[in-house]
Amino acid sequence: MNARKRAPKSGTISAQDWIDASRAVLIKRGISAVKVEPLAKKLGVTPGSFYWHFKNRDALYRALLKDWLATNVHPFIEALEEAAECPKAQYLALAYVWVLSPQFDAPLDVAIREWGKTSKLAARTMKYVDHKRISLYQWVFEGFGHDPMSAIVRARTMYFHQIGYYAMRVDEDPDKRLLQIPHYAEIIAGDTWLRDLETPEAIEAALVEFPRRESLADRIARRRHAGVS
């Protein structure tokens, strides 16, 4: 029987299992180490299991990029969609993703960027993501009242700083990093509102509990309450 048509050794191994294992290898050793046979050994299955889920290794690479978009890109968009319609809430929502979100995987971002040095597909995808994230920040900074030129420069400064922070693998005490956030906001957003927060706990709470849009259920409940009143 052709290996490409052979059923997987274990029915518990899914395409996502292959993606998860590949992501771990990508982060630790780079894309050149993402190979079928070592992955199969790591998962405890035969290489035939791989071809049950993927046509070839390029298909796995595309799945890896798609997985990265879901885990490291969409959370930024989702956070902004969830945030209340004011720039302060939107800024906090983006900061939450960078610093505290369990979804965002900083080493994965670094690994994808390294992969882009040898892959046109990864490079194009990374370029698109960079542009998308920067445009989100530009939009937020325009909300603070900055003109488009000032907003894009602030957005790039914020983004390049954050990418550099992870690329340089800065090893910093979490509380110290949290205490710096109000200062970054003042310098880059041009607003001092976070300077009132003086402890790591208060800053963390502000990020986690950033003001959110009123949900449909909340609006219905509020209108019903207003009607009763």
N, C-alpha and C positions, 0 to 999 in steps of 0.2 A: 504494500500500500504506500502511495506517495505521502511523504511527511506532511505536505501542505493540506492533506485531507484527513490526516489521522486525528482522531478525537484526543482531547487532552487527557493526561494521565489522571488528573484529579478534577472532578467536577466543581470543586470549590474555587479553582483558579479562574478569575475573570479577567477581562481586558483591563479593568481598573487596577487589578493586582500587578499586571505587567507595567502599567504606567507608573504606579507608585514605586515599584522596585527600580524602574528606569530613572525616575526623578531622584531617588536617593543616590544612585550611582553618578548621575549627571552633576549633582551638587558636590559630591565628594571627589570625583575623579575626572569629570569633564565628559563631553559627548563622545569622544573617541573610545571611551570605556563602555559605552552602552551597546552591548553586543548580545545576540540571542543566546548563545550557549552558556556564557557565565550567568546571565539572568535566569535561565532555566534551572541551572544548578542551585542558584540562590533560592529560587521558589520551590525547589524539590519536584520539578516536573521534567518531562522530556521536551526538547526543542519543538516537537510537533504541536505542543500546546500553544506555542506562540502563533503558529500559522493557522490555528483554529480561530484566532482573534484578529490577526493582522496579515495583510497580503505580503508585506515585506518590512524591512527595517525602516524604510522611508515613511511607511504608514505609521509606524510607532513614533517616529520623530514628529510627524504632524500632530499625532495625538498628544504628545508631550507639550507642544506649543499651545494646543487647544486647552489642555489642562492648566497651563500657566495663565492663559487669558482668564479662565474661570476663577482661579484662586488668587491671582495677584493683580488683576486689572479690573474685573467687574466689581470687586468690593469698593473701589473708589467711586464708581458711578452709582452703585447702590446706596452708598453712604450719603452722597449728595442728594439723591432722590428722596432719601428718608429725612434729611435735615430740614429744619424750618427755613422759610424763605427769607433769610437774612445772612449777610456775609459772615458774621461772627459764628453763627451756628454751622455754616458751611465750612469755614476754616477749621473749626474744632472737629468736624466730621472727617475731614481729610487727615488731620493730625492723628486722630484715633486710629485710622487704618494703618498709617505708617508706623506708629509707635506701639499700639496695644492690640490691634485686631488679631485674633487667633488664625484668621484666614491668610493674612499676608505673610509670605515666606521670603524674607530678605535674602538668604543665601541662594534661593532659587532664582531671584532676580539677577543676582551677580552671575550665576552660572549661565543663564540665558544670554546675558550680554557677552560673556566670553565665547559662547557657542556662536554668536553672531559674527565673530572674527573669521570664522571658517565656513559659514553657511549663509548663502544669499537669502534663503527663506527665513532663517532666524533673524538675520540682520534687518530684513524688510519688516518683519513682525515687530521687532524691537523699536525700529524707527517710528512705526505707526503708534505704538504704545507710548513712546516718549512724547510724541506730538499730542496725543490725546490727553495724557496726564497734565502736560504743561498748559494746554488750552483750558482745562478745568480750573487750574489755579488762576490763570489770567481772568477768567470769568468771575471768580470769587473776588479777586483784587479790584476788578472794575466795580464790583458791588460796594467796596469800601470807598469808592469815589475817585479812584485813580484813573487817569486817562489811559487809553489803550497802550501807548508806548511805555508808560510807567508800569502798567499792569503786567505787560509781557516780560519786562526786565525783572520785576519782582518774582514773577512766576518761574522764570528760568533760574534765578538766584536760589529760590526755594528748592526747586527740583534738583539742580546740579549739586547743591549742598547735600540733599538727602541721599542721592545716588552715591556721591562720594563718601558719605558716612559709612554706607554699607560696603562699597567697593574696597575701602581702606580697612575694613573689618575692625572698626573702632570698638575697643573693649571698654565699656563705660558703665559705672554703677547706675542701675535703673533710676534710682531716686535723683541722682545728679542730672541725668538726662531730662527727667520730668521738670526739674527746677529751671532748666534752661529754656523750656518751651515759651513761657511768657516773654522772654527777652527776644527770642527769634520772632515771635509774633509782632513785637513792637518795632523791630528793625525792618522786617520784610513786609508786614501788612501795614505798618505805619499807624498802629493803634495800640494803646496801652491798657486795654480793658482787662487783660489777663494778669497784669502786674499786681492786682489785688489778691491774687492767689499766692500764698507764701509757703505752702507745704506740698510735698510730693502727693500726699493723699488728696488734697484739694484739687490739684491739677489733674490727677488721674480721674477723679470724679467728674470734673468738667469735660474731659475727653469722652469718657464712657457714657455720660448722661448729656451729651450735646443736645440742644433743643431740637425736637423733632416735629415734623408736620403733624397736624391733627388727622387722625385716621377717620375713615368713614364711620366706623362704629362710635368714635368719640363725638363726631359731629351730630350723629343721630341722637345720642344720649343727651348732648347739650341742648339740642333743640327741643327734645321731649321735656327736659327739665325746665327749660324756659317757658314751655307751654303750660306746664303745671303751675309754675310760679305766677 
